[in-house]
Amino acid sequence: MTKIIANRLNPIDSAQLAFDRNLKLPTDRNGRIATITERTRDISYGFMISTYDPVFDEFVQIANKGYRVLEIGAAYGSPYLLKVLESTTPIDYTAVDLIGDQLRILARRVNEQFPAHLDDIKLIEGEFPNSDLIEMLDDEGYDAILITCVLHFLDETRLVNAIQSIYRLLKPGGKLFARMITPYAGVWKRTFVDEMSNKIDKYLNNQDHCRPYPGFVAKVAEYFDVDKVSADYPELLKFEQMFLFNVDLTKIMFETEKFTIEKCEYEASTNEIFKLDGRERLVLVAVKQIV
């Protein structure tokens, strides 16, 4: 994939450009909207969850109080952003995404549904956690950061860089809200679930807990249950790599980078093909320690 240099987008101009080019929100499929992963081609193999989930209510409340918030991987305008925009008070919301056209659609949606808030959002196109993007954001500038369905696309080195970058961007006492995928989902071959479980357990039983962390899977498409996903979600088979999260492993990773864990737990998927045993996704709330 061609490296994307970070770029600030003007919300008003972006909304107009989306209108002029007839850029619209793609079709919603069972609460998920396919996202564009390569800006040079219309290739979609990620997802934006389109339904509001109260698990991140606290993030919305922080944003609604006018505190500075950042969403990484905002796509076309997440349901959390839309919930924040329902507020009649001014907000300070920065939305980052890999694909500029997704942010332009976001701007168009804001302009059409919440025009009074168009000046309250900042849009930045860029690849997280690349340094050019981080430099466009404000060190210790955000009271809360939301990142859903992003961290599991990174390899181990970039994942650690991402955690360190989030720590750098949060104000002391600021909160991170995150959601990631786990190895314990119905989309995986059962042999793969067992292999990953054993690999992570072996690491956790070793008191050293040094890097590299387990969880990274190259050529991840080889481990999907093809019969289960190919009919409804063939995009999954285009995934090139993933990092899969375990609760105990996640605590180690974030505590190593000086976060205090407030919440780290599994949650059940609401999508039938992902369901297995209630551990399909992981939700994390972590606080930047005040030193």
C-alpha positions in Angstrom: 0.0 0.0 0.0 1.2 3.5 -0.9 2.2 5.5 2.2 -0.3 8.3 2.9 1.2 11.6 4.0 -0.9 13.2 6.7 -3.2 15.9 5.4 -5.6 18.3 7.0 -9.0 18.5 5.3 -11.3 21.5 5.5 -14.7 20.2 6.7 -16.7 22.7 4.6 -14.7 22.0 1.4 -14.8 18.3 2.1 -18.6 18.2 2.4 -18.9 20.2 -0.9 -16.5 17.9 -2.7 -18.4 14.8 -1.5 -21.6 16.3 -2.8 -20.0 17.3 -6.1 -18.5 13.8 -6.6 -21.6 12.1 -5.3 -19.7 10.3 -2.5 -22.2 8.5 -0.3 -22.3 6.2 2.6 -22.1 2.6 1.3 -24.8 0.0 2.0 -25.2 -1.1 5.6 -24.9 -4.9 6.0 -26.2 -6.2 9.3 -24.8 -3.2 11.2 -21.5 -3.1 9.4 -20.5 -0.9 6.5 -17.5 -1.9 4.4 -14.7 0.6 4.4 -12.2 1.5 1.6 -8.7 0.4 2.5 -6.8 1.6 -0.5 -7.5 5.1 -1.8 -6.2 4.4 -5.3 -8.7 1.7 -5.8 -12.2 0.9 -4.6 -11.1 -2.0 -2.4 -13.2 -2.6 0.7 -12.3 -5.2 3.3 -12.6 -3.5 6.6 -15.8 -2.6 8.4 -17.3 0.3 10.3 -19.9 -0.7 12.9 -22.9 1.5 12.2 -25.1 0.9 15.3 -24.5 2.8 18.5 -23.2 0.7 21.4 -23.5 2.2 24.9 -20.2 0.5 25.9 -18.5 3.8 25.0 -21.0 6.1 26.6 -18.3 7.7 28.7 -16.4 8.8 25.6 -19.5 10.4 24.3 -20.2 12.2 27.6 -16.6 13.5 27.7 -17.0 14.9 24.2 -20.4 16.4 25.0 -18.9 18.4 27.8 -16.7 20.2 25.2 -13.5 18.5 26.1 -11.0 17.7 23.3 -11.5 14.3 21.9 -9.8 12.3 19.1 -11.2 9.4 17.1 -8.7 7.3 15.2 -10.3 5.3 12.4 -13.4 7.5 12.2 -14.3 6.2 8.7 -17.5 7.6 7.3 -18.6 9.0 10.7 -18.9 6.5 13.5 -22.1 6.1 15.5 -20.2 7.7 18.5 -19.4 10.8 16.5 -23.1 11.0 15.4 -24.2 10.6 19.0 -21.9 13.5 20.1 -23.2 15.7 17.3 -26.7 15.4 18.8 -25.5 17.8 21.5 -26.5 21.4 21.2 -23.3 22.6 22.9 -20.0 23.3 21.1 -17.7 20.3 20.7 -14.0 19.8 19.9 -13.8 16.6 17.9 -10.8 15.5 15.7 -11.5 12.6 13.3 -8.6 10.7 11.8 -8.8 8.2 9.0 -6.6 6.5 6.5 -8.8 7.4 3.5 -9.7 11.0 2.7 -12.9 10.1 0.8 -14.3 8.5 3.9 -13.7 11.7 5.8 -15.3 13.6 3.0 -18.4 11.4 3.3 -18.2 12.1 7.0 -18.2 15.8 6.4 -21.1 15.6 4.0 -23.1 13.6 6.6 -22.4 16.2 9.3 -23.3 19.0 6.9 -26.6 17.4 6.0 -27.6 16.2 9.5 -25.8 18.6 11.9 -24.7 21.6 10.0 -24.3 23.8 13.1 -21.4 21.4 14.2 -19.5 21.4 10.9 -17.0 23.9 12.2 -16.6 21.9 15.4 -14.9 18.9 13.8 -11.3 18.6 12.5 -10.5 16.1 9.8 -7.0 14.6 9.2 -6.2 12.0 6.6 -3.3 9.8 7.5 -2.0 6.4 8.5 -1.8 5.7 12.2 0.7 5.5 13.9 3.0 7.0 11.3 5.1 9.9 12.6 3.9 12.4 10.0 0.3 12.0 11.4 1.4 12.1 15.0 3.2 15.4 14.4 -0.1 16.9 13.1 -1.8 16.0 16.4 -1.2 17.7 19.8 1.0 16.1 22.4 -1.0 15.7 25.6 -3.8 17.5 23.8 -6.7 15.1 24.2 -9.0 14.3 27.1 -10.2 11.1 25.5 -9.2 9.0 22.4 -11.5 6.4 20.8 -10.0 3.7 18.5 -12.2 0.9 17.4 -11.5 -1.9 14.9 -8.0 -0.5 14.1 -5.4 -1.8 16.4 -5.9 -5.4 15.3 -4.7 -4.5 11.8 -1.2 -3.6 13.0 1.8 -5.9 13.4 3.5 -6.2 16.8 6.1 -3.4 16.3 3.5 -0.9 15.0 1.1 -1.9 17.6 3.5 -1.0 20.4 4.2 2.2 18.5 0.5 2.9 18.4 0.1 2.4 22.2 3.1 4.7 22.9 1.7 7.3 20.5 -1.7 7.2 22.1 -0.1 7.7 25.5 1.8 10.7 24.1 -1.3 12.3 22.7 -3.5 11.9 25.9 -3.5 14.5 28.6 -2.4 13.2 32.0 -5.5 11.4 33.4 -6.9 11.2 29.8 -8.7 8.0 28.8 -8.3 5.6 25.9 -11.4 3.7 24.7 -10.7 0.8 22.4 -12.2 -2.3 20.8 -10.3 -5.1 19.2 -10.9 -8.6 17.8 -9.8 -11.8 19.6 -8.7 -15.3 18.5 -12.0 -16.6 20.1 -14.5 -15.9 17.3 -16.6 -18.1 15.0 -14.9 -16.9 11.9 -11.7 -18.8 12.7 -11.0 -22.5 12.0 -11.3 -24.4 15.3 -7.8 -25.7 15.1 -6.5 -22.1 14.8 -8.5 -21.0 17.9 -6.8 -23.8 19.9 -3.3 -23.0 18.5 -3.6 -19.3 19.3 -5.0 -20.1 22.8 -2.1 -22.4 23.6 0.5 -19.9 22.2 -0.9 -17.0 24.3 -1.2 -19.2 27.4 2.4 -20.3 27.1 3.5 -16.7 26.9 1.4 -15.7 29.9 2.8 -18.6 32.0 6.3 -17.3 31.4 6.9 -14.6 34.0 9.4 -12.7 31.7 6.6 -11.2 29.5 9.2 -9.7 27.1 8.7 -8.8 23.5 7.7 -9.8 20.9 4.2 -10.3 22.2 2.1 -13.2 20.8 -1.0 -12.5 18.8 0.3 -11.4 15.5 -0.7 -13.5 12.6 0.7 -13.1 9.0 -1.3 -14.4 6.1 -4.3 -14.4 8.3 -6.8 -15.3 5.6 -5.5 -18.8 5.7 -7.0 -19.3 9.1 -10.6 -18.1 8.4 -13.4 -20.6 8.2 -13.9 -20.1 4.5 -17.3 -21.9 4.3 -18.6 -19.6 7.1 -17.4 -16.2 5.9 -17.2 -16.5 2.1 -21.0 -16.1 1.5 -21.6 -13.0 3.7 -18.2 -11.5 4.3 -15.8 -12.4 1.5 -13.9 -9.2 2.4 -12.4 -11.0 5.4 -10.5 -13.3 3.1 -8.6 -10.3 1.8 -7.1 -9.4 5.2 -3.3 -9.7 5.0 -2.4 -9.7 8.7 -3.9 -9.2 12.1 -3.0 -9.0 15.8 -5.5 -10.9 17.9 -6.0 -9.7 21.5 -6.4 -11.7 24.8 -7.5 -9.9 28.0 -4.4 -10.8 30.1 -2.0 -10.1 27.2 -3.7 -6.7 26.6 -3.3 -5.7 30.2 0.4 -6.5 30.1 0.9 -4.6 26.9 -0.8 -1.4 28.1 0.5 -1.5 31.7 4.0 -1.8 30.3 3.4 1.5 28.5 2.3 3.1 31.9 -1.4 2.9 31.4 -3.7 2.2 34.3 -6.4 -0.4 33.2 -9.9 0.7 34.1 -11.7 -1.9 32.1 -10.4 -4.8 30.0 -12.9 -7.5 29.2 -14.4 -9.7 26.5 -17.7 -9.0 25.0 -19.9 -11.1 22.8 -20.4 -10.3 19.1 -23.8 -9.5 17.9 -23.1 -10.9 14.5 -24.0 -14.6 14.0 -21.0 -15.6 12.1 -18.6 -14.2 14.7 -20.3 -15.8 17.7 -18.5 -18.6 19.5 -18.3 -18.4 23.3 -18.9 -14.7 24.2 -15.2 -13.7 23.9 -15.3 -12.6 20.3 -14.3 -9.0 20.9 -12.3 -7.1 23.6 -13.2 -3.7 25.1 -10.5 -1.7 26.8 -10.7 1.5 28.9 -7.2 2.7 30.0 -6.1 5.9 31.8 -2.8 7.7 31.2 -1.1 7.8 34.6 -0.5 11.2 36.1 3.2 11.2 36.9 
